[in-house]
């Protein structure tokens, strides 16, 4: 071993030239290492200044925004591979030895040096794709010194990144003419298609554009662009990458004459997401489906074009998958570019008066509370709650209506009475928990008008609420971001609250299903290819907002129509303006018989025996009953309060009691006895009401069933004395009800006889400020009293 080492040393020292050569190599190696350490790569290679791109769930572009430099530059998508056609065209045109050199092509450098010296000017830079990536990243002037630095950085780039990564850097940051950067933006702008759908001609066009984007593009020097493209196509043919037929057909393809306008679908949603979540230089993947979004945008635009003749300019719509909560279409206005009619206002998230659109939730809550079932009757009579007295839209009263009829007809008085019975605070808390985001005042400030439109809501919030009704009472935020988005960015997406029982939801939806559809939809049940939908409309006070929301197992559709400036218009109504658009959208959307209607087997209902006349739980005095269904494990419905047993004489002429009956001359009968106010309005509505026999005269006992009732004023009321426009004091009208239609009622005010009435018991008095007492007496001695006070309203001149 020692002999071998000595022999090597002798050989090495005996050849000084070899020794010198090795030293040169070592020095060169050390110099290169030093250069490697001294010459840095740009950090970061490319600054994060990209366009924000909003896509649908399948990656189709909905809207793109310019970056800070006012360029179309899509964020690089590392999971996307460069299409084969584009990749081969670029490599053949720019750097055919890309996969063989270490970042610099020495042969090309020598050839370029010789050409430049021979011509006396720069004719070739011999840049590889790696060197071009460095140039794009650093943006330095093209000098010899910078060229040398570029070579060193290209070598370093090859050490740090793979060939595929470098190629992606190039195509993602290369200029393609004008303000277009990157191959994806260029493909969409010039050809209106993603890169993987490019033809050979289009791929060749994109391959040659970065070579001199300032000199040639589809917008300038198109002849030169075509010449370069055709030359590349010929090279592809000679390299047997494309065949003769492809070559000839590619030559015939025209180059784009202009840059395409980027898609502008769901523009309001795109703007909202970008602004609200401050997302910059990224892709925003939404749950929207473009195949629904585009036609529905057109439907809204067409419908509002029709409504313009009525002075109605604006509309919005939201479509949600009921099962998943994914928003599939989001139309903020009739036309984003309709500046004359505030088209850039987002009607989906703009708060507007709710009208009666919230009523179904009150009825569902009341079912869970045991207050009503669909067939339970509710009073529809003049009602007073302090200074608030609701009235129906037609200014009429029905006496009694079933909860089902009240909801279908959207009657105001039964809804307010039901809210008063259920509880304003509880209803308010439910709405906030379910997703109504616009309740910014305490419940007392809304009062009982909360169910009539006293609060504002948004179309988006309504979609949340009605989707919860169709989701068996489970309320969750709607999904705007696709499953590709990180959930940590949107922590509320998994929140789920069971706020209504599935049974109450099912019963409510079945009621709403029976609403008569507008226009040609009226006869929908006569066609086999039609599908049921539960729907509700609403019109705000002042006729400013029209709502329509529909729900079935597949879709939840919410529509608003009106004027963004809040202009009142007598033509605005939910049924006439919003509902037709909602049904147009519903008929367009795909459906399946499997999701035809909500599955009753999933709903926990129990059978109950109800009174056929009143819809309350059948009591011992209810003779006609039937079986209905009620939500399980919820509060039970109260027993029928209107059927009672009374004792009468044998001829049923008088009621009797233990103080006035004669043994053997009375009997017990069962009667349906309504309060006097209900009886009077039932009678006025044309309903036949059986008379109740009066109590036997001269009986020392009291009549348990009072036939006389003061409707207005309410007990201990404080009333303003009204004034007319001239300032003079006006009369106040009082109302009394009597169960017997032809009975006279005598009126006394502060113990002064004022006159009598028959059948319709109303009388107006001119009053002074102070305490007062109203007393009414009928012919048989039945009487009712009421204490109240009046206040003098200041004259308009006094303000």
C-alpha positions in Angstrom: 0.0 0.0 0.0 2.8 2.4 0.9 4.5 1.6 -2.4 1.3 2.6 -4.3 1.0 5.9 -2.5 4.6 6.8 -3.1 4.3 5.9 -6.8 1.2 8.2 -7.1 3.0 11.1 -5.4 6.0 10.6 -7.7 3.7 10.5 -10.7 1.9 13.7 -9.6 4.9 15.8 -8.8 6.7 14.7 -12.0 4.0 16.4 -14.2 3.8 20.1 -13.3 1.3 20.8 -16.2 -1.2 18.4 -14.6 -0.7 19.9 -11.3 -1.4 23.4 -12.7 -4.5 22.1 -14.5 -5.9 20.6 -11.4 -5.3 23.9 -9.5 -7.1 25.8 -12.2 -10.1 23.4 -11.9 -10.1 23.8 -8.1 -9.8 27.5 -8.3 -12.6 27.6 -10.9 -14.7 25.3 -8.7 -14.1 27.5 -5.7 -14.9 30.6 -7.7 -18.2 29.1 -8.9 -19.1 28.2 -5.3 -18.3 31.8 -4.3 -20.4 33.1 -7.1 -23.2 30.7 -6.2 -23.1 32.1 -2.6 -22.8 35.7 -3.7 -25.3 35.8 -6.5 -28.7 35.5 -4.9 -32.0 34.5 -6.6 -34.8 37.1 -6.4 -36.7 36.5 -3.1 -39.4 36.0 -3.7 -39.0 35.0 -7.3 -42.3 36.6 -8.2 -44.3 39.0 -6.0 -47.8 38.0 -5.2 -49.6 40.4 -7.4 -52.3 38.5 -9.3 -55.8 38.9 -10.3 -58.5 37.7 -8.0 -60.5 35.1 -9.9 -64.0 33.9 -8.9 -65.0 30.5 -10.2 -68.0 28.3 -9.9 -67.9 24.9 -8.2 -66.5 23.2 -11.3 -63.8 25.8 -11.9 -65.5 27.8 -14.6 -64.7 31.5 -14.3 -67.5 33.7 -13.1 -65.5 36.9 -12.8 -61.9 38.1 -12.7 -60.5 41.3 -11.3 -57.4 43.3 -12.5 -54.4 43.1 -10.3 -52.8 46.2 -8.7 -50.9 46.9 -11.9 -54.1 46.8 -13.9 -53.2 43.5 -15.5 -55.0 40.3 -16.2 -52.7 37.9 -14.4 -54.3 34.7 -13.0 -52.7 33.2 -9.8 -50.6 30.1 -10.7 -52.4 26.8 -10.1 -49.7 24.3 -9.1 -52.1 21.4 -9.4 -52.6 22.1 -13.1 -50.3 20.6 -15.6 -49.4 22.5 -18.7 -51.4 21.2 -21.7 -49.4 18.9 -24.0 -50.0 21.0 -27.1 -48.9 24.2 -25.5 -45.9 22.6 -23.8 -44.6 21.1 -27.0 -45.1 24.3 -29.0 -43.3 26.4 -26.4 -40.3 24.1 -26.1 -39.9 23.8 -29.8 -40.1 27.5 -30.3 -38.2 28.8 -27.2 -35.9 26.1 -25.9 -35.9 22.6 -27.5 -33.0 21.5 -25.4 -34.7 22.6 -22.1 -34.5 19.1 -20.5 -30.9 18.6 -21.5 -29.0 21.8 -20.4 -28.3 22.9 -16.8 -30.0 26.2 -17.2 -27.7 27.6 -19.8 -27.1 26.3 -23.3 -23.3 26.7 -24.0 -23.7 26.0 -27.8 -26.4 28.6 -28.1 -24.3 31.1 -26.1 -21.3 30.6 -28.5 -23.6 30.8 -31.5 -25.2 34.0 -30.3 -21.9 35.6 -29.4 -20.6 34.9 -32.9 -23.8 36.3 -34.6 -23.7 39.4 -32.5 -20.0 40.1 -33.2 -20.4 39.4 -36.9 -23.4 41.7 -37.3 -22.2 44.4 -34.9 -25.5 44.4 -33.0 -27.4 42.1 -30.7 -29.4 39.6 -32.8 -29.7 36.8 -30.4 -29.6 36.4 -26.6 -29.5 32.6 -26.5 -31.8 32.7 -23.6 -33.1 29.5 -22.2 -36.4 29.2 -20.5 -34.6 29.2 -17.2 -32.8 32.5 -18.1 -36.2 34.0 -19.2 -37.7 33.1 -15.9 -34.9 35.0 -14.2 -35.5 38.0 -16.5 -39.2 37.9 -15.8 -38.6 37.8 -12.1 -35.9 40.5 -11.9 -37.1 42.9 -14.7 -33.5 44.2 -15.3 -32.3 46.1 -18.3 -30.7 44.0 -21.0 -27.0 44.7 -20.6 -23.9 42.4 -20.9 -23.4 42.6 -17.1 -27.0 41.7 -16.4 -26.8 38.9 -19.0 -23.9 37.4 -17.0 -25.8 37.7 -13.8 -28.8 36.2 -15.5 -26.7 33.1 -16.5 -25.5 32.6 -13.0 -28.9 32.9 -11.5 -30.3 30.5 -14.1 -27.8 27.9 -13.1 -28.8 28.5 -9.5 -32.5 28.3 -10.4 -31.9 24.8 -11.9 -30.4 23.6 -8.6 -33.4 24.8 -6.5 -36.3 23.9 -8.8 -37.2 21.0 -11.1 -37.6 21.4 -14.8 -41.4 21.2 -14.6 -41.5 23.9 -11.9 -39.3 26.2 -14.0 -41.5 25.7 -17.1 -44.6 26.5 -15.0 -43.0 29.7 -13.8 -42.4 30.7 -17.3 -45.9 30.1 -18.7 -47.5 31.6 -15.6 -45.5 34.9 -15.8 -44.7 35.4 -19.5 -46.2 38.5 -21.1 -48.8 37.8 -23.8 -49.5 41.3 -25.1 -51.2 44.3 -23.7 -52.0 43.9 -20.0 -52.2 40.1 -20.3 -49.8 38.0 -18.2 -49.6 34.2 -18.0 -50.9 31.5 -20.3 -54.2 30.9 -18.5 -55.3 34.6 -18.7 -54.1 34.7 -22.4 -56.1 31.6 -23.3 -59.3 32.9 -21.8 -58.8 36.5 -23.1 -57.9 35.6 -26.7 -59.8 32.3 -27.2 -62.4 32.2 -24.5 -61.5 28.8 -23.4 -59.2 27.1 -20.8 -55.7 26.1 -22.0 -56.5 22.4 -22.0 -59.0 23.0 -24.8 -56.7 24.9 -27.1 -56.2 23.7 -30.7 -52.7 23.3 -32.2 -53.1 26.7 -34.0 -54.1 28.4 -30.7 -51.3 26.7 -28.8 -48.8 27.9 -31.4 -50.1 31.4 -31.2 -49.6 31.5 -27.5 -46.1 30.0 -27.9 -44.9 32.8 -30.1 -46.5 35.7 -28.3 -44.0 36.1 -25.3 -41.1 36.3 -27.8 -42.0 39.9 -28.6 -45.3 40.8 -26.9 -44.7 44.5 -27.4 -44.3 44.2 -31.2 -46.8 41.5 -32.1 -50.2 40.5 -30.6 -53.7 39.8 -31.9 -54.2 43.5 -31.4 -51.3 44.8 -33.4 -49.1 43.5 -36.3 -51.4 40.5 -36.8 -49.8 39.6 -40.1 -46.4 39.2 -38.4 -48.1 37.1 -35.7 -49.7 34.8 -38.3 -46.3 34.5 -40.0 -44.6 33.4 -36.8 -47.4 31.1 -35.9 -47.4 29.4 -39.3 -43.6 29.0 -39.1 -43.9 27.2 -35.8 -46.7 25.0 -37.1 -44.4 24.0 -40.0 -41.7 23.2 -37.5 -44.2 21.0 -35.6 -45.0 19.3 -38.8 -41.4 18.6 -39.7 -40.8 17.3 -36.2 -43.7 14.9 -36.7 -45.5 16.3 -33.7 -48.6 17.1 -35.9 -49.7 15.5 -39.1 -50.3 17.0 -42.5 -54.1 17.3 -42.0 -53.7 19.0 -38.6 -51.1 21.4 -40.1 -53.4 22.5 -43.0 -56.4 22.9 -40.8 -54.4 24.9 -38.3 -53.2 27.3 -41.0 -56.8 28.0 -41.9 -57.7 29.0 -38.3 -58.0 32.7 -37.8 -56.0 34.4 -35.1 -58.2 36.4 -32.6 -59.0 39.8 -33.7 -59.5 41.2 -30.2 -59.3 40.2 -26.6 -62.5 38.7 -25.2 -64.3 40.4 -22.4 -63.9 38.3 -19.3 -67.1 36.6 -18.1 -69.1 38.7 -15.7 -71.4 36.3 -14.1 -72.5 36.6 -10.5 -70.7 40.0 -10.4 -72.4 41.1 -7.2 -71.4 37.9 -5.3 -67.8 38.1 -6.7 -67.5 41.7 -5.5 -69.0 40.9 -2.1 -66.7 37.9 -1.4 -63.6 39.7 -2.5 -64.4 42.7 -0.3 -65.9 40.9 2.7 -63.1 38.3 3.0 -60.4 40.6 1.7 -59.2 38.0 -0.7 -56.5 39.2 -3.1 -54.4 37.5 -5.8 -56.2 34.2 -5.3 -58.9 31.9 -6.7 -62.2 32.1 -4.9 -64.0 28.8 -5.5 -67.8 29.3 -5.0 -70.7 26.9 -4.9 -72.3 28.6 -7.8 -73.0 26.4 -10.9 -72.6 28.4 -14.1 -75.1 26.4 -16.0 -77.8 27.7 -13.6 -76.3 31.2 -13.0 -76.2 32.4 -16.6 -79.8 31.4 -17.5 -81.2 32.7 -14.3 -79.4 36.0 -14.7 -81.1 36.3 -18.1 -84.5 35.4 -16.6 -84.3 38.2 -14.0 -83.2 40.6 -16.7 -86.1 39.6 -19.0 -88.7 39.7 -16.2 -87.6 43.2 -15.1 -87.6 44.4 -18.7 -91.3 43.4 -18.7 -91.9 45.1 -15.4 -90.4 48.4 -16.5 -93.6 49.4 -18.1 -95.1 49.4 -14.6 -92.4 51.6 -13.2 -90.6 48.7 -11.5 -86.9 48.7 -12.2 -85.0 46.3 -9.9 -85.0 42.6 -9.0 -82.8 40.0 -7.4 -82.8 36.2 -6.9 -81.1 33.4 -4.9 -81.2 29.7 -5.7 -80.1 27.2 -3.0 -80.0 23.4 -2.9 -82.3 22.6 -0.1 -80.5 19.4 1.0 -76.9 20.9 1.0 -77.4 24.6 1.6 -75.2 25.4 -1.4 -76.0 28.6 -3.2 -76.2 27.6 -6.9 -77.3 31.0 -8.4 -76.9 34.5 -7.0 -78.4 37.4 -9.0 -77.9 40.8 -7.3 -79.8 42.9 -9.8 -81.4 42.9 -13.2 -78.2 44.1 -14.9 -74.9 45.0 -13.2 -74.2 47.6 -15.9 -77.6 49.3 -15.6 -76.2 52.4 -14.0 -79.4 54.4 -14.7 -81.3 52.1 -12.4 -78.6 51.4 -9.8 -77.7 48.0 -11.3 -74.6 47.7 -9.1 -76.6 47.6 -5.9 -76.6 44.1 -4.5 -80.3 43.3 -4.0 -79.5 40.0 -2.4 -77.9 41.5 0.7 -79.7 44.9 0.8 -82.1 45.1 3.8 -85.7 45.7 2.8 -89.1 45.7 4.7 -90.1 42.0 5.2 -93.8 42.4 4.6 -95.6 39.2 5.6 -92.9 36.9 4.4 -92.0 35.8 8.0 -95.5 34.5 8.9 -94.9 30.8 8.1 -92.3 30.6 10.8 -94.7 32.0 13.4 -97.2 29.3 12.5 -94.6 26.5 12.7 -93.5 27.8 16.1 -97.1 28.0 17.3 -97.6 24.3 16.3 -94.6 23.3 18.4 -96.0 25.5 21.2 -99.3 23.7 21.1 -101.3 26.8 20.2 -102.6 25.7 16.8 -102.6 23.0 14.2 -103.5 23.8 10.6 -107.2 23.3 11.2 -107.4 25.2 14.5 -109.5 28.4 14.4 -108.1 31.8 15.2 -110.1 34.9 15.9 -110.2 37.4 13.0 -111.9 40.3 14.7 -110.9 43.9 15.5 -108.1 43.6 17.9 -106.3 46.3 20.0 -102.8 46.0 21.5 -102.2 49.3 23.2 -102.1 51.9 20.4 -101.6 49.2 17.7 -104.7 47.8 15.9 -103.8 45.5 13.0 -106.1 45.1 10.0 -106.2 42.8 7.1 -105.3 43.9 3.6 -108.9 44.0 2.5 -110.0 45.8 5.6 -112.5 43.1 6.4 -112.9 40.6 9.3 -114.0 37.0 9.1 -114.8 36.3 12.7 -112.9 33.0 12.8 -110.5 31.4 10.3 -108.4 28.3 10.5 -104.7 28.7 10.9 -104.3 27.1 7.4 -106.7 29.6 5.8 -105.1 32.5 7.7 -101.6 31.5 6.4 -102.8 30.9 2.8 -104.6 34.2 2.7 -101.8 35.9 4.7 -104.3 37.6 7.0 -102.8 40.1 9.4 -105.1 40.1 12.3 -104.8 36.3 13.1 -101.0 36.5 12.7 -100.7 39.3 15.2 -103.0 37.6 17.7 -101.0 34.4 17.3 -97.7 36.3 17.8 -99.2 37.9 20.9 -100.1 34.5 22.3 -96.8 32.9 21.3 -94.6 35.7 22.6 -92.8 38.6 20.8 -89.5 37.9 22.6 -89.5 34.2 21.7 -90.3 34.9 18.1 -87.5 37.6 18.0 -85.0 35.2 19.5 -85.9 32.5 17.0 -85.5 34.8 14.0 -82.0 35.9 15.2 -80.9 32.3 15.8 -82.3 31.1 12.5 -80.3 33.6 10.5 -82.1 36.9 10.3 -79.1 39.3 10.5 -80.9 42.6 10.2 -82.6 42.8 13.6 -80.6 45.7 15.1 -83.3 47.0 17.5 -84.6 45.3 20.7 -87.9 43.4 20.3 -90.0 46.0 22.0 -89.2 48.6 19.4 -90.5 46.3 16.7 -93.5 45.2 18.6 -96.2 43.0 17.2 -95.6 44.5 13.7 -92.5 42.2 13.6 -94.6 39.6 11.8 -96.2 42.2 9.4 -93.1 43.8 8.0 -92.0 45.9 10.9 -88.4 44.6 10.5 -86.1 44.6 7.6 -84.6 41.5 6.1 -82.5 40.5 3.1 -83.1 38.0 0.3 -80.1 36.0 1.5 -81.4 35.8 5.0 -84.8 34.7 3.7 -83.1 31.9 1.7 -81.5 30.7 5.0 -84.8 30.7 6.8 -86.9 29.0 4.2 -84.2 26.5 3.5 -84.2 25.7 7.2 -88.0 25.1 6.9 -87.3 22.6 4.1 -84.3 21.1 6.0 -86.6 19.7 8.7 -86.1 22.6 11.1 -82.3 22.5 11.0 -80.9 26.0 10.3 -77.4 26.4 9.0 -75.5 29.2 7.2 -75.7 28.9 3.4 -72.6 27.7 1.7 -71.0 30.1 -0.7 -67.5 28.6 -0.8 -66.9 25.2 -2.4 -65.6 22.3 -0.5 -62.1 23.1 -1.9 -62.0 26.2 0.3 -60.4 25.7 3.8 -63.1 25.4 6.5 -61.0 27.3 9.0 -61.6 30.5 6.9 -65.3 30.1 7.4 -65.9 28.7 10.9 -69.7 29.1 10.8 -70.3 26.7 7.9 -70.8 23.7 10.2 -73.1 25.4 12.7 -76.5 23.6 12.8 -79.4 24.5 15.1 -82.6 22.5 15.4 -85.1 25.3 16.0 -88.3 23.8 14.7 -89.6 20.2 14.9 -89.6 18.3 11.6 -93.3 17.8 12.2 -94.1 21.5 12.4 -92.1 22.1 9.3 -93.8 19.4 7.3 -97.3 20.6 8.4 -96.4 24.2 7.5 -94.9 23.3 4.1 -98.0 21.3 3.3 -100.2 24.4 4.0 -97.9 26.6 1.8 -98.1 24.0 -1.0 -101.8 24.8 -1.4 -101.4 28.4 -2.3 -102.9 29.1 -5.7 -100.2 29.8 -8.2 -100.2 33.0 -10.4 -101.0 33.2 -14.1 -100.7 30.0 -16.1 -99.3 28.2 -13.1 -102.9 28.3 -11.6 -103.7 24.9 -13.2 -100.3 23.3 -12.5 -101.9 20.2 -10.9 -103.6 19.2 -14.1 -100.3 18.5 -15.8 -98.4 15.3 -14.9 -94.9 16.8 -15.5 -95.5 19.5 -12.8 -93.9 19.4 -9.4 -95.3 20.7 -6.1 -93.6 23.6 -4.2 -94.4 25.3 -0.9 -94.3 29.1 -1.5 -95.1 32.4 0.1 -95.2 35.9 -1.0 -95.0 39.2 0.8 -95.5 42.9 0.0 -94.1 45.5 2.2 -96.0 48.4 3.8 -96.1 51.3 1.3 -95.9 48.9 -1.7 -92.1 49.2 -2.0 -91.0 45.6 -1.9 -92.3 42.3 -3.4 -91.1 39.0 -2.1 -91.6 35.4 -3.2 -89.9 32.3 -1.7 -90.5 28.7 -2.8 -89.2 25.5 -1.2 -89.3 21.8 -2.2 -86.9 19.0 -1.3 -84.5 20.0 -4.2 -84.6 23.8 -4.3 -85.1 26.9 -2.3 -85.7 29.9 -4.4 -86.0 33.5 -3.1 -86.9 36.5 -5.3 -87.2 40.2 -4.5 -88.7 42.8 -6.9 -89.0 46.5 -6.4 -87.0 49.7 -6.7 -83.7 50.2 -5.0 -84.5 53.8 -4.3 -87.5 52.8 -2.2 -90.0 54.5 -4.5 -93.6 53.5 -3.7 -95.5 51.9 -6.5 -99.1 50.6 -6.5 -98.2 48.0 -9.0 -95.7 46.2 -6.7 -97.0 43.0 -5.1 -95.5 39.7 -4.2 -98.0 37.6 -6.0 -98.1 39.8 -9.2 -94.4 40.8 -9.5 -92.1 38.4 -7.6 -94.0 35.1 -7.8 -94.0 34.7 -11.6 -90.2 35.1 -11.7 -89.9 32.6 -8.9 -91.9 30.0 -10.8 -90.0 30.7 -14.0 -86.8 29.8 -12.1 -88.4 26.8 -10.5 -89.6 25.4 -13.8 -86.2 25.9 -15.3 -84.3 24.0 -12.6 -83.8 20.2 -12.9 -86.0 18.0 -10.8 -86.5 14.4 -10.0 -89.4 12.3 -8.9 -87.3 11.0 -6.0 -87.3 14.5 -4.6 -90.9 15.3 -5.5 -92.0 16.2 -2.0 -90.9 15.9 1.6 -90.9 12.4 2.9 -93.5 12.0 5.6 -91.7 8.9 7.0 -88.9 11.2 8.2 -91.3 13.3 10.2 -92.2 12.4 13.7 -96.0 13.0 13.9 -98.6 11.5 16.3 -102.3 11.1 15.7 -104.7 13.3 17.7 -108.5 13.7 17.9 -109.6 17.2 17.0 -112.9 19.0 17.1 -114.2 19.1 13.6 -115.8 22.6 14.1 -112.8 24.4 15.8 -109.7 22.3 15.2 -108.8 22.2 18.9 -108.2 19.0 20.8 -111.6 17.4 21.1 -113.2 17.9 24.5 -116.1 16.0 26.1 -118.7 18.4 24.6 -117.4 18.1 21.0 -119.7 15.7 19.2 -117.9 15.7 15.8 -114.3 14.7 15.8 -111.6 13.6 13.3 -108.0 12.3 13.4 -105.2 14.7 12.5 -101.5 14.8 13.2 -99.4 16.8 15.6 -95.6 17.1 16.2 -94.5 14.5 18.7 -92.9 15.5 22.0 -94.2 19.1 21.7 -96.7 20.9 23.9 -100.2 19.5 23.4 -103.0 21.5 21.9 -105.5 22.8 24.3 -109.0 21.4 24.4 -111.8 23.1 22.4 -113.0 26.2 24.4 -116.1 26.8 22.3 -118.2 23.6 22.8 -120.0 23.8 26.1 -122.8 22.0 27.9 -125.7 24.2 29.0 -129.0 23.6 30.8 -132.2 24.8 29.0 -135.9 24.5 29.4 -137.5 21.5 27.6 -138.5 23.8 24.7 -135.0 25.2 24.7 -136.4 28.7 24.9 -134.4 29.7 27.9 -131.2 28.8 29.7 -131.6 27.8 33.3 -129.4 27.2 36.3 -129.8 25.7 39.7 -131.3 28.9 40.9 -134.1 29.0 38.4 -134.8 25.6 36.9 -137.8 23.5 37.8 -137.2 19.8 38.5 -138.1 17.7 35.5 -138.5 20.7 33.3 -135.0 21.2 32.0 -132.4 19.3 30.1 -128.7 19.4 29.2 -127.6 20.2 25.7 -124.2 20.7 23.9 -123.7 24.0 22.1 -121.0 25.6 20.0 -120.8 29.0 21.7 -118.5 31.7 20.2 -117.8 35.1 22.0 -120.0 37.9 20.9 -117.4 39.7 18.8 -116.7 36.4 16.8 -120.4 35.8 16.4 -121.1 39.2 15.0 -118.3 39.1 12.4 -119.2 35.5 11.4 -122.7 36.7 10.8 -121.5 39.7 8.8 -119.3 37.3 6.7 -122.4 35.3 5.8 -121.8 32.3 8.2 -124.9 30.9 9.8 -124.4 30.9 13.6 -126.8 29.1 15.9 -128.5 31.3 18.4 -128.0 30.8 22.1 -131.1 30.9 24.2 -131.2 33.8 26.7 -131.2 33.1 30.4 -134.5 32.7 32.1 -135.9 36.1 33.0 -136.0 37.1 36.7 -133.3 34.5 37.6 -131.3 35.7 40.5 -128.2 34.0 39.0 -125.8 35.4 36.4 -125.6 34.3 32.8 -122.4 32.4 32.4 -122.3 33.0 28.7 -122.3 36.8 28.3 -124.0 37.9 25.0 -122.7 41.5 25.1 -119.1 42.6 24.7 -117.4 45.9 24.3 -114.8 45.6 21.6 -113.4 49.1 21.6 -112.1 50.8 23.7 -110.0 48.1 25.4 -109.9 48.2 29.3 -108.1 51.2 30.7 -107.3 52.5 27.2 -105.7 56.0 26.8 -107.0 57.5 23.7 -105.9 60.6 21.7 -108.7 62.8 20.7 -108.2 63.2 16.9 -108.1 66.5 15.1 -108.9 67.3 11.4 -106.7 69.3 9.1 -108.2 72.5 10.4 -107.4 71.6 14.0 -110.9 71.0 15.2 -111.5 68.1 17.5 -113.1 64.9 16.0 -115.3 62.2 17.4 -114.1 58.8 18.6 -116.0 55.7 17.4 -116.7 52.9 19.8 -117.7 49.3 18.9 -119.9 46.7 20.7 -120.8 43.2 19.7 -123.9 41.2 20.6 -124.5 37.5 20.0 -128.2 38.0 19.2 -128.5 39.8 15.8 -131.7 41.9 16.4 -131.2 42.8 20.0 -131.2 46.5 20.9 -128.2 47.9 22.7 -128.5 51.1 24.8 -125.5 53.3 25.2 -124.5 55.4 28.2 -121.4 57.6 28.4 -120.5 58.9 31.9 -124.0 57.9 33.0 -125.7 60.0 30.3 -127.9 58.1 27.8 -126.6 58.5 24.2 -129.0 56.4 22.1 -129.4 52.8 21.0 -128.2 50.6 18.1 -129.4 47.4 16.4 -127.4 44.7 14.6 -124.3 46.9 13.9 -123.3 48.4 17.2 -121.1 51.4 16.6 -121.5 54.9 18.0 -119.2 58.0 17.8 -118.9 60.5 20.6 -117.3 63.9 20.9 -115.2 63.8 24.1 -113.2 66.1 26.3 -109.9 65.2 27.9 -110.1 63.2 31.1 -111.5 60.0 32.6 -114.7 58.4 31.1 -117.0 55.4 31.6 -118.8 53.6 28.8 -121.7 51.3 29.7 -124.0 49.4 27.3 -127.2 47.5 28.2 -129.4 45.2 26.1 -133.2 44.7 26.2 -132.9 41.8 28.6 -130.6 43.5 31.1 -127.2 42.2 30.0 -124.6 44.9 30.4 -120.9 45.6 29.9 -118.8 48.5 31.3 -115.5 50.0 30.3 -113.3 52.6 31.9 -111.0 54.7 29.7 -109.3 58.1 29.5 -108.8 60.6 26.7 -105.9 62.9 25.9 -106.0 66.1 23.9 -103.7 65.8 20.9 -101.9 69.2 20.3 -102.9 71.2 17.3 -100.6 71.0 14.2 -100.1 74.7 14.6 -98.6 74.2 18.0 -95.6 72.3 16.8 
